[in-house]
Amino acid sequence: MTGKLDQLKTHLAEYIDLNHAVGLLSWDQQAYMPPGGTEDRGNQIATLSHLAHQAITSADLGRLLDDLLPEAAQMDPDSDEAALIRVADRFYRKETRIPTDWVSRFSTASTLAFDAWAKAKRESNFATFRPFLEEVIRLRQEYASFFAPYGHIYDPFLDDFEPGLKTSEVQAIFAVLRSEQVELIKAISQGPQPDATFLSQPFSEAAQRDFGIEITRKLGYDWTRGRLDVTSHPFTSSFGQGDVRITTRFDPNYLPGALFGIIHETGHALYDQGHAPAYRHTLLSNGASMAVHESQSRMYENLVGRSRAFWKFFYPRLQTYFPGQLGSVSLETFYRAINKVIPSLIRVEADEATYNLHIMLRMELEIGLMEGSLAVKDLPQAWNSHMQDSLGLIPTDDARGVLQDVHWSYGYIGYFPTYALGNLVSAQLWEKILEEIPDLPQQFEMGEFGALLAWLRKNVHQYGAKYQPQVLTERVTGSKIDPTPYLRYLKSKYGELYGL
Amino acid sequence: MTGKLDQLKTHLAEYIDLNHAVGLLSWDQQAYMPPGGTEDRGNQIATLSHLAHQAITSADLGRLLDDLLPEAAQMDPDSDEAALIRVADRFYRKETRIPTDWVSRFSTASTLAFDAWAKAKRESNFATFRPFLEEVIRLRQEYASFFAPYGHIYDPFLDDFEPGLKTSEVQAIFAVLRSEQVELIKAISQGPQPDATFLSQPFSEAAQRDFGIEITRKLGYDWTRGRLDVTSHPFTSSFGQGDVRITTRFDPNYLPGALFGIIHETGHALYDQGHAPAYRHTLLSNGASMAVHESQSRMYENLVGRSRAFWKFFYPRLQTYFPGQLGSVSLETFYRAINKVIPSLIRVEADEATYNLHIMLRMELEIGLMEGSLAVKDLPQAWNSHMQDSLGLIPTDDARGVLQDVHWSYGYIGYFPTYALGNLVSAQLWEKILEEIPDLPQQFEMGEFGALLAWLRKNVHQYGAKYQPQVLTERVTGSKIDPTPYLRYLKSKYGELYGL
């Protein structure tokens, strides 16, 4: 048994190393690669991805799993060994269902679609993107067929990012969320709005960076196992537990972008730095799912980083970085400005109260596209009418409407819901944390964030990919993913802020 | 035929992509990786190197070459197709001779030896390094046996870096070189020495960097296909023709280090950026050998970068960067300072007139170690007595003697000679260039370096790895590697400088 398990680990190590190498090739492409490197880098990533696919679908691995599965069934299902076999088996079974020729057709189609999307967005012209998106959607429908039979055609996509989660579960959650969030936003929009204009003025990039780094240190980001670089789209990238990097972009005329961006990525990075050391160099040294990952980043960004307690400590520090801009702005004015609610057309600019509505719109459209009840040609109109229903806004053009996100051009389907689910999980965890550490806000006011991190390490981070997202959420909070805590949080926070 | 050749290219593309990925993993390790990444990075590099070895020794590749070789014999031997098959066959034949278990034993031994060397050097204690070096030398003797029969036990090592070159050829070259260089240095050491103290004072790193970049641009380094970063050991790294990066290190209290270091690496980079575009993503998009590579870097560093004509243009520019330090230092004083000759213990600090003597000493010792006529235990004494013979100096301790270079701890044997051979080739090329572009120095004085680069592109760079070093040198200069032009250059330059 031990022999076979060691063989499994050795076999998977090759897959892991290849994926980490692809991660570095991609990180470098976004952070440092000169423009001339594009073509060769594409070749390198394609070759290594292909080798990784071979490693995870090899007949040797299949035989090894066939030998190990019966024995794993006898093991304590809660043991790391059983979890490793389970997760490896899941990867193997999923990847072997996907024909190699589909992978290559999809890769070509999505490369073309990405270029077409970038051009269409620049020109705000959906028509030029349409045929490329149609091909991507057709290929994605074919993808679903590899996983038939399924309860819902959207299930295989959701499962790519949220192992084990079903479409019906998400739909039930979102149904509750939608009506309550729409009502809340309506109430907020009727009150007076705080002033946030002072957030838009020159803020030196170097000072933004230094202050951002100061925050990451306080939150517990381990700089001996990470770094911060600049990319046009911020992300966190992990090449093993010992090397978890974050990126950001600085807007020299707007403070919140990089500030909350860095806190958000720090949340992701703390998770990846916190998997059990024993999981090093195994498939368990990963997040449980995208939603659980997002629960960490959004908890740090919003529940921690947009809280009054956090700024009671950090605002005087921020003022020393920017005395001219913020010296005469009070803490309360600053706090209200960074929590201003305003329905907007753009998802990535959305505040906590409206964000989930952007997500629900996208999931509904994705389901329509996969089911075939919505044609790509009708997508812009469907988008606009959903926007009007949920946020009362109609996009002025496609660039600020249906073309705003890159995801569909990459062929990502099932990814968007994870953002909203992450919000929900963050609030569920938060209620639990406050139950166990009631003086957490007082700790933040003193600049102490260690108890929070220790709790997350103990209850979430260390388990890595051992548990599927619903299992993990239930283990930690006592219930599966549930919209109620998030709604309670929104109503309490914004009720106070907007005097509802 | 075309079908098989395409198959060959496709097969080799995997090998190339893996090697480029290893290159990036290693570049990043030295430039940006946080310390926590060491263990995982080691795994990633080992896995990808192993896969690259598999790709270049695979039975499929062997069969393909067996099919292609008879046909290649019918082709124009000067065609790119014949060269590609020849080079691929060379790689395949060499790599398949090396048993996998030797690779793994050698990898372990050299990893241990490197750590032991670093410690021994810090403590200047050869004794602690000795057993590890003995193991490395033993494994290297075993390595030679895989290539038996050979004319000389040192041939397989030389061939790793200088395809086709024989030990006897190098020994004949060095025999001429040694006596003449020793005599020249004796003559120089009897004259008065120029003042170079003003080179050792504070020079801001940012200004050193900006000036260095200005030089690289003038020399023709393409910044859309490269970048400059800081590492503790400077190097050039190529991940394809479109991404050729250089690194340097800045000493804030000594100007020449980074200055000539950047020019040196620019020489390497111009070569790698200049291979024929048609060679992209093939084995021909490489240097012909280490010596030919070094001929480019040392030509730019010394024949260009330490010439009076170069500084007639650049010295006024340099003075604007450092008016306080150099405002009152004349061009002639500066020129003499950067060309000061002084026998020293350390190879990497050696000037043009003494450098080759450091190399010859090492090659003689390596041959003794491989032949078994020199035991590792006797190495420090042999080192010291050779130093006294050739440079009249005895190391004060092993750290500044036999322990100074990293190469042997890595198990590199046969590498050192390439540095000196590069010097020789650079002077051979230079005589040819001056024949064809007699006003080159006048061009430099006007800041024009385009004609030089165009000549190198046409005669050297474009051919990449198509020709072996002796073939290339003979094609371009009319003779194989020859010490005479370098000796002529030294005597003329230092004769004038030291009034000999």
Interface residues (C-beta under 8 A of the other chain):
Chain A: A13 E14 D17 L18 H20 A21 L24 L25 D28 Y32 M33 P34 P35 G36 G37 T38 E39 D40 R41 N43 Q44 A46 T47 L48 L51 D222 W223 T224 R225 G226 R227 D229 F239 G240 Q241 G242 D243 R245 R280 H281
Chain B: A13 E14 D17 L18 H20 A21 L24 L25 D28 Y32 M33 P34 P35 G36 G37 T38 E39 D40 R41 N43 Q44 A46 T47 L48 L51 D222 W223 T224 R225 G226 R227 D229 F239 G240 Q241 G242 D243 R245 R280 H281
